[in-house]
Structures are given as structure tokens and as C-alpha cells.
Amino acid sequence: MGATKTEHFTDKQNAIATLAKALGHPARIAIIEYLLKVDTCICGDIVNELPLAQPTVSQHLKELKNAGLIKGEIEGNSICYCIDEKAFQKLQAYFTNISTKAENKKSNCC
């Protein structure tokens, strides 16, 4: 049964799952937090902030970029990365919505 069957879910569900999967590693969370702290930076700066090798940091940056959580622009020999605000607005809207629904739900569970 190796297929993920993502076609059985809505586009919105697949999009949120992609964003959540990209955030599913502590190194990626650290990268996001660093980018929020400094606003923009180059990959070398991120490597200096994390206890990881440059190729590992590059792989994490690639995953975050592919998910749409960060943007990267080539500046000379470096790539300048920054947060993609639209992706975080989607996450915020999703979590606000489910949090509100959970708070308003009268549950007899557990």
C-alpha cells in the first residue's frame, strides 16, 4: 500500500500538511526562528547559527523553500533567504480556525 493517496483529500488539507511536514524537524524550526530574528540572511549565516554541516543546512533550506515557507534570491555567490509571509498567514488562519472550533466544542470525550 505504499501510496499516500493525497488525491483523496482537499487541496487545502494537502497544502496545510505540506507546510506542517516541512516544520516537522527541529533544525527547520531553528532556521525559521533565525530568519524571523534577522529578517534576511545568507546560508553561511545560518550555518554559523546551527550545530549542523553546511550540506545539511542546505537540505533543510531546500525543504523549507519547496514547501513555500521561505523564499530565496541569488545575490552574487550567495542565496539570501527570508520568510514567506503568505505561508505563515495560511498556517495562522488554519490554526486559529481549529483552535476556535476546539474551544467552542462541548466534548464528552475522555
Biopython code that builds the backbone (N, CA, C, O; Angstrom):
import numpy as np
from Bio.PDB.StructureBuilder import StructureBuilder

atoms = [
    (1, "MET", "N", (0.800, -1.172, 0.000)),
    (1, "MET", "CA", (0.000, 0.000, 0.000)),
    (1, "MET", "C", (0.855, 1.253, 0.000)),
    (1, "MET", "O", (0.394, 2.205, 0.630)),
    (2, "GLY", "N", (1.951, 1.401, -0.565)),
    (2, "GLY", "CA", (2.896, 2.491, -0.470)),
    (2, "GLY", "C", (2.397, 3.863, -0.863)),
    (2, "GLY", "O", (3.057, 4.852, -0.543)),
    (3, "ALA", "N", (1.255, 3.980, -1.548)),
    (3, "ALA", "CA", (0.769, 5.285, -1.996)),
    (3, "ALA", "C", (0.212, 6.096, -0.828)),
    (3, "ALA", "O", (-0.378, 5.539, 0.098)),
    (4, "THR", "N", (0.401, 7.407, -0.879)),
    (4, "THR", "CA", (-0.087, 8.284, 0.185)),
    (4, "THR", "C", (-1.554, 8.651, -0.002)),
    (4, "THR", "O", (-2.218, 9.076, 0.943)),
    (5, "LYS", "N", (-2.055, 8.488, -1.222)),
    (5, "LYS", "CA", (-3.459, 8.766, -1.534)),
    (5, "LYS", "C", (-3.856, 10.210, -1.239)),
    (5, "LYS", "O", (-4.974, 10.470, -0.794)),
    (6, "THR", "N", (-2.956, 11.133, -1.484)),
    (6, "THR", "CA", (-3.249, 12.546, -1.227)),
    (6, "THR", "C", (-4.396, 13.054, -2.094)),
    (6, "THR", "O", (-5.021, 14.061, -1.760)),
    (7, "GLU", "N", (-4.680, 12.377, -3.193)),
    (7, "GLU", "CA", (-5.767, 12.815, -4.067)),
    (7, "GLU", "C", (-7.132, 12.664, -3.400)),
    (7, "GLU", "O", (-8.118, 13.211, -3.893)),
    (8, "HIS", "N", (-7.206, 11.934, -2.291)),
    (8, "HIS", "CA", (-8.459, 11.745, -1.566)),
    (8, "HIS", "C", (-8.757, 12.893, -0.604)),
    (8, "HIS", "O", (-9.796, 12.899, 0.056)),
    (9, "PHE", "N", (-7.856, 13.852, -0.526)),
    (9, "PHE", "CA", (-8.011, 14.968, 0.399)),
    (9, "PHE", "C", (-8.100, 16.271, -0.374)),
    (9, "PHE", "O", (-7.707, 16.342, -1.539)),
    (10, "THR", "N", (-8.617, 17.300, 0.279)),
    (10, "THR", "CA", (-8.791, 18.591, -0.395)),
    (10, "THR", "C", (-7.434, 19.255, -0.642)),
    (10, "THR", "O", (-6.428, 18.907, -0.025)),
    (11, "ASP", "N", (-7.440, 20.204, -1.547)),
    (11, "ASP", "CA", (-6.221, 20.969, -1.814)),
    (11, "ASP", "C", (-5.745, 21.680, -0.553)),
    (11, "ASP", "O", (-4.546, 21.753, -0.287)),
    (12, "LYS", "N", (-6.699, 22.207, 0.224)),
    (12, "LYS", "CA", (-6.348, 22.910, 1.457)),
    (12, "LYS", "C", (-5.706, 21.953, 2.459)),
    (12, "LYS", "O", (-4.707, 22.298, 3.090)),
    (13, "GLN", "N", (-6.267, 20.762, 2.610)),
    (13, "GLN", "CA", (-5.707, 19.772, 3.527)),
    (13, "GLN", "C", (-4.297, 19.369, 3.097)),
    (13, "GLN", "O", (-3.406, 19.242, 3.937)),
    (14, "ASN", "N", (-4.091, 19.170, 1.810)),
    (14, "ASN", "CA", (-2.759, 18.823, 1.304)),
    (14, "ASN", "C", (-1.772, 19.959, 1.503)),
    (14, "ASN", "O", (-0.609, 19.722, 1.829)),
    (15, "ALA", "N", (-2.230, 21.204, 1.309)),
    (15, "ALA", "CA", (-1.340, 22.355, 1.467)),
    (15, "ALA", "C", (-0.904, 22.513, 2.923)),
    (15, "ALA", "O", (0.273, 22.747, 3.197)),
    (16, "ILE", "N", (-1.844, 22.386, 3.849)),
    (16, "ILE", "CA", (-1.505, 22.501, 5.277)),
    (16, "ILE", "C", (-0.577, 21.365, 5.675)),
    (16, "ILE", "O", (0.371, 21.580, 6.430)),
    (17, "ALA", "N", (-0.831, 20.166, 5.182)),
    (17, "ALA", "CA", (0.023, 19.016, 5.505)),
    (17, "ALA", "C", (1.447, 19.225, 4.991)),
    (17, "ALA", "O", (2.407, 18.856, 5.667)),
    (18, "THR", "N", (1.591, 19.803, 3.823)),
    (18, "THR", "CA", (2.917, 20.090, 3.270)),
    (18, "THR", "C", (3.673, 21.078, 4.149)),
    (18, "THR", "O", (4.854, 20.889, 4.438)),
    (19, "LEU", "N", (2.981, 22.134, 4.571)),
    (19, "LEU", "CA", (3.612, 23.123, 5.447)),
    (19, "LEU", "C", (3.987, 22.498, 6.792)),
    (19, "LEU", "O", (5.079, 22.732, 7.311)),
    (20, "ALA", "N", (3.084, 21.712, 7.344)),
    (20, "ALA", "CA", (3.345, 21.086, 8.639)),
    (20, "ALA", "C", (4.496, 20.087, 8.550)),
    (20, "ALA", "O", (5.317, 19.998, 9.463)),
    (21, "LYS", "N", (4.555, 19.346, 7.463)),
    (21, "LYS", "CA", (5.644, 18.376, 7.289)),
    (21, "LYS", "C", (6.993, 19.096, 7.225)),
    (21, "LYS", "O", (7.981, 18.633, 7.795)),
    (22, "ALA", "N", (7.021, 20.224, 6.531)),
    (22, "ALA", "CA", (8.275, 20.978, 6.428)),
    (22, "ALA", "C", (8.713, 21.518, 7.782)),
    (22, "ALA", "O", (9.907, 21.704, 8.018)),
    (23, "LEU", "N", (7.768, 21.768, 8.664)),
    (23, "LEU", "CA", (8.088, 22.271, 10.005)),
    (23, "LEU", "C", (8.375, 21.135, 10.992)),
    (23, "LEU", "O", (8.635, 21.380, 12.170)),
    (24, "GLY", "N", (8.326, 19.899, 10.506)),
    (24, "GLY", "CA", (8.445, 18.747, 11.374)),
    (24, "GLY", "C", (9.851, 18.337, 11.758)),
    (24, "GLY", "O", (10.078, 17.175, 12.094)),
    (25, "HIS", "N", (10.794, 19.251, 11.719)),
    (25, "HIS", "CA", (12.165, 18.946, 12.136)),
    (25, "HIS", "C", (12.689, 20.131, 12.953)),
    (25, "HIS", "O", (12.515, 21.279, 12.545)),
    (26, "PRO", "N", (13.325, 19.870, 14.094)),
    (26, "PRO", "CA", (13.786, 20.988, 14.935)),
    (26, "PRO", "C", (14.792, 21.906, 14.253)),
    (26, "PRO", "O", (14.847, 23.094, 14.572)),
    (27, "ALA", "N", (15.581, 21.392, 13.334)),
    (27, "ALA", "CA", (16.528, 22.258, 12.619)),
    (27, "ALA", "C", (15.783, 23.266, 11.756)),
    (27, "ALA", "O", (16.215, 24.410, 11.619)),
    (28, "ARG", "N", (14.674, 22.848, 11.179)),
    (28, "ARG", "CA", (13.889, 23.761, 10.333)),
    (28, "ARG", "C", (13.195, 24.811, 11.187)),
    (28, "ARG", "O", (13.069, 25.966, 10.778)),
    (29, "ILE", "N", (12.749, 24.415, 12.362)),
    (29, "ILE", "CA", (12.164, 25.391, 13.291)),
    (29, "ILE", "C", (13.228, 26.413, 13.680)),
    (29, "ILE", "O", (12.945, 27.610, 13.730)),
    (30, "ALA", "N", (14.449, 25.953, 13.956)),
    (30, "ALA", "CA", (15.552, 26.854, 14.309)),
    (30, "ALA", "C", (15.863, 27.811, 13.157)),
    (30, "ALA", "O", (16.142, 28.988, 13.384)),
    (31, "ILE", "N", (15.815, 27.312, 11.936)),
    (31, "ILE", "CA", (16.065, 28.165, 10.763)),
    (31, "ILE", "C", (14.983, 29.239, 10.661)),
    (31, "ILE", "O", (15.292, 30.412, 10.450)),
    (32, "ILE", "N", (13.719, 28.845, 10.811)),
    (32, "ILE", "CA", (12.612, 29.804, 10.752)),
    (32, "ILE", "C", (12.781, 30.865, 11.841)),
    (32, "ILE", "O", (12.635, 32.059, 11.581)),
    (33, "GLU", "N", (13.085, 30.426, 13.048)),
    (33, "GLU", "CA", (13.264, 31.379, 14.148)),
    (33, "GLU", "C", (14.422, 32.333, 13.877)),
    (33, "GLU", "O", (14.334, 33.519, 14.195)),
    (34, "TYR", "N", (15.497, 31.832, 13.297)),
    (34, "TYR", "CA", (16.637, 32.690, 12.972)),
    (34, "TYR", "C", (16.254, 33.708, 11.900)),
    (34, "TYR", "O", (16.592, 34.887, 12.009)),
    (35, "LEU", "N", (15.552, 33.254, 10.870)),
    (35, "LEU", "CA", (15.145, 34.171, 9.805)),
    (35, "LEU", "C", (14.201, 35.248, 10.340)),
    (35, "LEU", "O", (14.256, 36.398, 9.903)),
    (36, "LEU", "N", (13.343, 34.878, 11.276)),
    (36, "LEU", "CA", (12.459, 35.875, 11.883)),
    (36, "LEU", "C", (13.249, 36.888, 12.707)),
    (36, "LEU", "O", (12.909, 38.070, 12.751)),
    (37, "LYS", "N", (14.298, 36.413, 13.352)),
    (37, "LYS", "CA", (15.118, 37.289, 14.199)),
    (37, "LYS", "C", (15.921, 38.290, 13.371)),
    (37, "LYS", "O", (16.008, 39.462, 13.736)),
    (38, "VAL", "N", (16.506, 37.843, 12.263)),
    (38, "VAL", "CA", (17.393, 38.721, 11.497)),
    (38, "VAL", "C", (16.738, 39.313, 10.256)),
    (38, "VAL", "O", (17.333, 40.165, 9.596)),
    (39, "ASP", "N", (15.518, 38.875, 9.925)),
    (39, "ASP", "CA", (14.746, 39.324, 8.780)),
    (39, "ASP", "C", (15.231, 38.695, 7.478)),
    (39, "ASP", "O", (14.428, 38.088, 6.770)),
    (40, "THR", "N", (16.515, 38.817, 7.133)),
    (40, "THR", "CA", (17.072, 38.138, 5.963)),
    (40, "THR", "C", (18.497, 37.717, 6.308)),
    (40, "THR", "O", (19.107, 38.239, 7.241)),
    (41, "CYS", "N", (19.003, 36.782, 5.551)),
    (41, "CYS", "CA", (20.389, 36.366, 5.774)),
    (41, "CYS", "C", (20.846, 35.518, 4.591)),
    (41, "CYS", "O", (20.063, 35.216, 3.690)),
    (42, "ILE", "N", (22.100, 35.146, 4.607)),
    (42, "ILE", "CA", (22.613, 34.229, 3.608)),
    (42, "ILE", "C", (22.828, 32.876, 4.265)),
    (42, "ILE", "O", (22.857, 32.781, 5.492)),
    (43, "CYS", "N", (22.976, 31.854, 3.481)),
    (43, "CYS", "CA", (23.107, 30.498, 4.009)),
    (43, "CYS", "C", (24.263, 30.372, 4.985)),
    (43, "CYS", "O", (24.139, 29.674, 5.991)),
    (44, "GLY", "N", (25.361, 31.015, 4.720)),
    (44, "GLY", "CA", (26.521, 30.937, 5.608)),
    (44, "GLY", "C", (26.212, 31.411, 7.015)),
    (44, "GLY", "O", (26.720, 30.849, 7.985)),
    (45, "ASP", "N", (25.387, 32.438, 7.135)),
    (45, "ASP", "CA", (24.981, 32.924, 8.453)),
    (45, "ASP", "C", (24.200, 31.859, 9.201)),
    (45, "ASP", "O", (24.381, 31.680, 10.405)),
    (46, "ILE", "N", (23.340, 31.160, 8.497)),
    (46, "ILE", "CA", (22.528, 30.118, 9.123)),
    (46, "ILE", "C", (23.419, 28.974, 9.579)),
    (46, "ILE", "O", (23.218, 28.430, 10.665)),
    (47, "VAL", "N", (24.393, 28.605, 8.773)),
    (47, "VAL", "CA", (25.320, 27.529, 9.130)),
    (47, "VAL", "C", (26.057, 27.881, 10.420)),
    (47, "VAL", "O", (26.297, 27.008, 11.254)),
    (48, "ASN", "N", (26.412, 29.138, 10.587)),
    (48, "ASN", "CA", (27.106, 29.570, 11.802)),
    (48, "ASN", "C", (26.215, 29.519, 13.040)),
    (48, "ASN", "O", (26.720, 29.455, 14.161)),
    (49, "GLU", "N", (24.906, 29.546, 12.850)),
    (49, "GLU", "CA", (23.961, 29.548, 13.963)),
    (49, "GLU", "C", (23.553, 28.142, 14.413)),
    (49, "GLU", "O", (23.079, 27.967, 15.536)),
    (50, "LEU", "N", (23.730, 27.160, 13.560)),
    (50, "LEU", "CA", (23.257, 25.809, 13.860)),
    (50, "LEU", "C", (24.421, 24.834, 14.017)),
    (50, "LEU", "O", (25.473, 25.019, 13.404)),
    (51, "PRO", "N", (24.240, 23.811, 14.827)),
    (51, "PRO", "CA", (25.297, 22.811, 15.009)),
    (51, "PRO", "C", (25.248, 21.736, 13.919)),
    (51, "PRO", "O", (25.346, 20.542, 14.202)),
    (52, "LEU", "N", (25.092, 22.185, 12.668)),
    (52, "LEU", "CA", (24.966, 21.260, 11.542)),
    (52, "LEU", "C", (25.940, 21.641, 10.431)),
    (52, "LEU", "O", (26.351, 22.796, 10.315)),
    (53, "ALA", "N", (26.296, 20.664, 9.630)),
    (53, "ALA", "CA", (27.181, 20.905, 8.492)),
    (53, "ALA", "C", (26.447, 21.695, 7.414)),
    (53, "ALA", "O", (25.219, 21.659, 7.330)),
    (54, "GLN", "N", (27.205, 22.400, 6.604)),
    (54, "GLN", "CA", (26.631, 23.232, 5.545)),
    (54, "GLN", "C", (25.719, 22.436, 4.612)),
    (54, "GLN", "O", (24.632, 22.919, 4.295)),
    (55, "PRO", "N", (26.107, 21.229, 4.151)),
    (55, "PRO", "CA", (25.192, 20.489, 3.269)),
    (55, "PRO", "C", (23.866, 20.130, 3.949)),
    (55, "PRO", "O", (22.822, 20.098, 3.297)),
    (56, "THR", "N", (23.907, 19.866, 5.239)),
    (56, "THR", "CA", (22.687, 19.541, 5.981)),
    (56, "THR", "C", (21.790, 20.761, 6.081)),
    (56, "THR", "O", (20.579, 20.656, 5.884)),
    (57, "VAL", "N", (22.362, 21.909, 6.382)),
    (57, "VAL", "CA", (21.587, 23.148, 6.446)),
    (57, "VAL", "C", (20.988, 23.444, 5.071)),
    (57, "VAL", "O", (19.829, 23.847, 4.976)),
    (58, "SER", "N", (21.757, 23.251, 4.025)),
    (58, "SER", "CA", (21.252, 23.489, 2.668)),
    (58, "SER", "C", (20.055, 22.595, 2.353)),
    (58, "SER", "O", (19.101, 23.038, 1.715)),
    (59, "GLN", "N", (20.102, 21.352, 2.793)),
    (59, "GLN", "CA", (18.988, 20.429, 2.563)),
    (59, "GLN", "C", (17.739, 20.899, 3.311)),
    (59, "GLN", "O", (16.635, 20.849, 2.770)),
    (60, "HIS", "N", (17.913, 21.350, 4.545)),
    (60, "HIS", "CA", (16.773, 21.863, 5.308)),
    (60, "HIS", "C", (16.211, 23.132, 4.665)),
    (60, "HIS", "O", (14.994, 23.312, 4.615)),
    (61, "LEU", "N", (17.078, 24.001, 4.180)),
    (61, "LEU", "CA", (16.620, 25.206, 3.480)),
    (61, "LEU", "C", (15.828, 24.836, 2.230)),
    (61, "LEU", "O", (14.810, 25.456, 1.925)),
    (62, "LYS", "N", (16.294, 23.837, 1.523)),
    (62, "LYS", "CA", (15.605, 23.373, 0.317)),
    (62, "LYS", "C", (14.204, 22.867, 0.658)),
    (62, "LYS", "O", (13.247, 23.169, -0.056)),
    (63, "GLU", "N", (14.078, 22.108, 1.733)),
    (63, "GLU", "CA", (12.766, 21.599, 2.149)),
    (63, "GLU", "C", (11.824, 22.739, 2.524)),
    (63, "GLU", "O", (10.652, 22.727, 2.149)),
    (64, "LEU", "N", (12.331, 23.714, 3.256)),
    (64, "LEU", "CA", (11.513, 24.862, 3.634)),
    (64, "LEU", "C", (11.097, 25.678, 2.412)),
    (64, "LEU", "O", (9.968, 26.163, 2.337)),
    (65, "LYS", "N", (12.004, 25.825, 1.468)),
    (65, "LYS", "CA", (11.703, 26.581, 0.247)),
    (65, "LYS", "C", (10.695, 25.830, -0.618)),
    (65, "LYS", "O", (9.761, 26.434, -1.145)),
    (66, "ASN", "N", (10.875, 24.520, -0.768)),
    (66, "ASN", "CA", (9.944, 23.722, -1.569)),
    (66, "ASN", "C", (8.529, 23.754, -0.985)),
    (66, "ASN", "O", (7.548, 23.704, -1.726)),
    (67, "ALA", "N", (8.428, 23.835, 0.323)),
    (67, "ALA", "CA", (7.119, 23.904, 0.969)),
    (67, "ALA", "C", (6.506, 25.299, 0.874)),
    (67, "ALA", "O", (5.311, 25.474, 1.116)),
    (68, "GLY", "N", (7.320, 26.285, 0.524)),
    (68, "GLY", "CA", (6.826, 27.652, 0.394)),
    (68, "GLY", "C", (6.914, 28.470, 1.668)),
    (68, "GLY", "O", (6.342, 29.557, 1.748)),
    (69, "LEU", "N", (7.626, 27.961, 2.667)),
    (69, "LEU", "CA", (7.745, 28.683, 3.929)),
    (69, "LEU", "C", (8.799, 29.781, 3.880)),
    (69, "LEU", "O", (8.712, 30.759, 4.622)),
    (70, "ILE", "N", (9.794, 29.624, 3.011)),
    (70, "ILE", "CA", (10.815, 30.653, 2.838)),
    (70, "ILE", "C", (10.999, 30.937, 1.358)),
    (70, "ILE", "O", (10.628, 30.138, 0.497)),
    (71, "LYS", "N", (11.580, 32.093, 1.090)),
    (71, "LYS", "CA", (11.940, 32.480, -0.277)),
    (71, "LYS", "C", (13.449, 32.648, -0.313)),
    (71, "LYS", "O", (14.068, 32.975, 0.700)),
    (72, "GLY", "N", (14.034, 32.427, -1.468)),
    (72, "GLY", "CA", (15.467, 32.614, -1.621)),
    (72, "GLY", "C", (15.784, 33.294, -2.933)),
    (72, "GLY", "O", (15.262, 32.926, -3.986)),
    (73, "GLU", "N", (16.650, 34.296, -2.856)),
    (73, "GLU", "CA", (17.088, 35.021, -4.057)),
    (73, "GLU", "C", (18.602, 34.971, -4.151)),
    (73, "GLU", "O", (19.309, 35.101, -3.151)),
    (74, "ILE", "N", (19.080, 34.781, -5.360)),
    (74, "ILE", "CA", (20.519, 34.733, -5.588)),
    (74, "ILE", "C", (21.065, 36.158, -5.576)),
    (74, "ILE", "O", (20.588, 37.036, -6.295)),
    (75, "GLU", "N", (22.077, 36.358, -4.738)),
    (75, "GLU", "CA", (22.779, 37.646, -4.667)),
    (75, "GLU", "C", (24.266, 37.352, -4.761)),
    (75, "GLU", "O", (24.900, 36.996, -3.768)),
    (76, "GLY", "N", (24.816, 37.502, -5.950)),
    (76, "GLY", "CA", (26.224, 37.182, -6.164)),
    (76, "GLY", "C", (26.443, 35.683, -6.054)),
    (76, "GLY", "O", (25.803, 34.905, -6.761)),
    (77, "ASN", "N", (27.346, 35.278, -5.170)),
    (77, "ASN", "CA", (27.626, 33.856, -4.976)),
    (77, "ASN", "C", (26.796, 33.245, -3.852)),
    (77, "ASN", "O", (26.978, 32.073, -3.521)),
    (78, "SER", "N", (25.904, 34.004, -3.271)),
    (78, "SER", "CA", (25.119, 33.538, -2.130)),
    (78, "SER", "C", (23.635, 33.573, -2.451)),
    (78, "SER", "O", (23.201, 34.191, -3.423)),
    (79, "ILE", "N", (22.875, 32.896, -1.614)),
    (79, "ILE", "CA", (21.424, 32.962, -1.699)),
    (79, "ILE", "C", (20.932, 33.619, -0.418)),
    (79, "ILE", "O", (21.269, 33.188, 0.685)),
    (80, "CYS", "N", (20.136, 34.659, -0.576)),
    (80, "CYS", "CA", (19.562, 35.373, 0.558)),
    (80, "CYS", "C", (18.173, 34.801, 0.814)),
    (80, "CYS", "O", (17.312, 34.819, -0.066)),
    (81, "TYR", "N", (17.962, 34.292, 2.028)),
    (81, "TYR", "CA", (16.693, 33.679, 2.386)),
    (81, "TYR", "C", (15.884, 34.592, 3.276)),
    (81, "TYR", "O", (16.440, 35.351, 4.070)),
    (82, "CYS", "N", (14.555, 34.522, 3.145)),
    (82, "CYS", "CA", (13.649, 35.240, 4.029)),
    (82, "CYS", "C", (12.347, 34.455, 4.157)),
    (82, "CYS", "O", (12.074, 33.538, 3.382)),
    (83, "ILE", "N", (11.566, 34.829, 5.135)),
    (83, "ILE", "CA", (10.284, 34.188, 5.403)),
    (83, "ILE", "C", (9.290, 34.544, 4.302)),
    (83, "ILE", "O", (9.278, 35.675, 3.816)),
    (84, "ASP", "N", (8.462, 33.586, 3.908)),
    (84, "ASP", "CA", (7.346, 33.865, 3.003)),
    (84, "ASP", "C", (6.100, 34.077, 3.870)),
    (84, "ASP", "O", (5.511, 33.119, 4.369)),
    (85, "GLU", "N", (5.717, 35.317, 4.037)),
    (85, "GLU", "CA", (4.633, 35.668, 4.945)),
    (85, "GLU", "C", (3.322, 34.987, 4.584)),
    (85, "GLU", "O", (2.542, 34.652, 5.475)),
    (86, "LYS", "N", (3.061, 34.775, 3.300)),
    (86, "LYS", "CA", (1.795, 34.180, 2.868)),
    (86, "LYS", "C", (1.614, 32.779, 3.435)),
    (86, "LYS", "O", (0.507, 32.410, 3.826)),
    (87, "ALA", "N", (2.674, 32.002, 3.485)),
    (87, "ALA", "CA", (2.578, 30.640, 4.026)),
    (87, "ALA", "C", (2.232, 30.678, 5.502)),
    (87, "ALA", "O", (1.434, 29.869, 5.975)),
    (88, "PHE", "N", (2.822, 31.608, 6.234)),
    (88, "PHE", "CA", (2.541, 31.699, 7.663)),
    (88, "PHE", "C", (1.154, 32.276, 7.932)),
    (88, "PHE", "O", (0.547, 31.972, 8.958)),
    (89, "GLN", "N", (0.652, 33.100, 7.027)),
    (89, "GLN", "CA", (-0.723, 33.577, 7.148)),
    (89, "GLN", "C", (-1.695, 32.413, 6.986)),
    (89, "GLN", "O", (-2.703, 32.341, 7.690)),
    (90, "LYS", "N", (-1.396, 31.499, 6.058)),
    (90, "LYS", "CA", (-2.230, 30.308, 5.868)),
    (90, "LYS", "C", (-2.222, 29.444, 7.126)),
    (90, "LYS", "O", (-3.271, 28.984, 7.577)),
    (91, "LEU", "N", (-1.034, 29.225, 7.690)),
    (91, "LEU", "CA", (-0.932, 28.431, 8.914)),
    (91, "LEU", "C", (-1.678, 29.100, 10.065)),
    (91, "LEU", "O", (-2.392, 28.441, 10.820)),
    (92, "GLN", "N", (-1.507, 30.401, 10.188)),
    (92, "GLN", "CA", (-2.180, 31.124, 11.267)),
    (92, "GLN", "C", (-3.694, 31.007, 11.127)),
    (92, "GLN", "O", (-4.390, 30.752, 12.110)),
    (93, "ALA", "N", (-4.202, 31.190, 9.923)),
    (93, "ALA", "CA", (-5.650, 31.090, 9.696)),
    (93, "ALA", "C", (-6.153, 29.687, 10.016)),
    (93, "ALA", "O", (-7.205, 29.521, 10.633)),
    (94, "TYR", "N", (-5.394, 28.683, 9.594)),
    (94, "TYR", "CA", (-5.799, 27.299, 9.852)),
    (94, "TYR", "C", (-5.839, 27.008, 11.348)),
    (94, "TYR", "O", (-6.835, 26.488, 11.852)),
    (95, "PHE", "N", (-4.757, 27.341, 12.066)),
    (95, "PHE", "CA", (-4.697, 27.037, 13.491)),
    (95, "PHE", "C", (-5.662, 27.898, 14.310)),
    (95, "PHE", "O", (-6.179, 27.439, 15.329)),
    (96, "THR", "N", (-5.908, 29.117, 13.888)),
    (96, "THR", "CA", (-6.907, 29.944, 14.558)),
    (96, "THR", "C", (-8.286, 29.309, 14.403)),
    (96, "THR", "O", (-9.059, 29.237, 15.358)),
    (97, "ASN", "N", (-8.581, 28.853, 13.194)),
    (97, "ASN", "CA", (-9.871, 28.235, 12.916)),
    (97, "ASN", "C", (-10.070, 26.967, 13.749)),
    (97, "ASN", "O", (-11.112, 26.804, 14.383)),
    (98, "ILE", "N", (-9.089, 26.075, 13.754)),
    (98, "ILE", "CA", (-9.292, 24.830, 14.502)),
    (98, "ILE", "C", (-9.249, 25.070, 16.008)),
    (98, "ILE", "O", (-9.919, 24.362, 16.761)),
    (99, "SER", "N", (-8.479, 26.048, 16.457)),
    (99, "SER", "CA", (-8.447, 26.374, 17.885)),
    (99, "SER", "C", (-9.792, 26.916, 18.340)),
    (99, "SER", "O", (-10.291, 26.548, 19.404)),
    (100, "THR", "N", (-10.373, 27.786, 17.537)),
    (100, "THR", "CA", (-11.681, 28.353, 17.863)),
    (100, "THR", "C", (-12.732, 27.252, 17.905)),
    (100, "THR", "O", (-13.560, 27.211, 18.815)),
    (101, "LYS", "N", (-12.699, 26.370, 16.930)),
    (101, "LYS", "CA", (-13.662, 25.263, 16.905)),
    (101, "LYS", "C", (-13.471, 24.343, 18.113)),
    (101, "LYS", "O", (-14.451, 23.886, 18.702)),
    (102, "ALA", "N", (-12.241, 24.073, 18.478)),
    (102, "ALA", "CA", (-11.970, 23.210, 19.630)),
    (102, "ALA", "C", (-12.438, 23.854, 20.923)),
    (102, "ALA", "O", (-12.971, 23.170, 21.796)),
    (103, "GLU", "N", (-12.246, 25.159, 21.059)),
    (103, "GLU", "CA", (-12.676, 25.874, 22.261)),
    (103, "GLU", "C", (-14.195, 25.896, 22.388)),
    (103, "GLU", "O", (-14.738, 25.817, 23.489)),
    (104, "ASN", "N", (-14.874, 26.005, 21.242)),
    (104, "ASN", "CA", (-16.326, 26.118, 21.249)),
    (104, "ASN", "C", (-17.028, 24.757, 21.317)),
    (104, "ASN", "O", (-18.234, 24.694, 21.557)),
    (105, "LYS", "N", (-16.304, 23.709, 21.113)),
    (105, "LYS", "CA", (-16.894, 22.374, 21.080)),
    (105, "LYS", "C", (-17.097, 21.867, 22.511)),
    (105, "LYS", "O", (-16.188, 21.897, 23.340)),
    (106, "LYS", "N", (-18.295, 21.411, 22.762)),
    (106, "LYS", "CA", (-18.603, 20.774, 24.043)),
    (106, "LYS", "C", (-18.360, 19.287, 23.845)),
    (106, "LYS", "O", (-19.129, 18.613, 23.159)),
    (107, "SER", "N", (-17.307, 18.785, 24.437)),
    (107, "SER", "CA", (-16.921, 17.403, 24.213)),
    (107, "SER", "C", (-17.175, 16.538, 25.431)),
    (107, "SER", "O", (-16.920, 16.943, 26.565)),
    (108, "ASN", "N", (-17.673, 15.358, 25.183)),
    (108, "ASN", "CA", (-17.850, 14.357, 26.223)),
    (108, "ASN", "C", (-16.725, 13.326, 26.158)),
    (108, "ASN", "O", (-16.791, 12.279, 26.802)),
    (109, "CYS", "N", (-15.734, 13.621, 25.404)),
    (109, "CYS", "CA", (-14.645, 12.685, 25.174)),
    (109, "CYS", "C", (-13.646, 12.720, 26.341)),
    (109, "CYS", "O", (-13.302, 13.789, 26.846)),
    (110, "CYS", "N", (-13.208, 11.581, 26.741)),
    (110, "CYS", "CA", (-12.150, 11.398, 27.751)),
    (110, "CYS", "C", (-12.361, 12.283, 28.946)),
    (110, "CYS", "O", (-11.565, 12.254, 29.884)),
]
sb = StructureBuilder()
sb.init_structure("model")
sb.init_model(0)
sb.init_chain("A")
sb.init_seg("    ")
for serial, (resi, resn, name, xyz) in enumerate(atoms, 1):
    if name == "N":
        sb.init_residue(resn, " ", resi, " ")
    sb.init_atom(name, np.array(xyz, "f"), 0.0, 1.0, " ", f" {name:<3s}", serial, name[0])
structure = sb.get_structure()
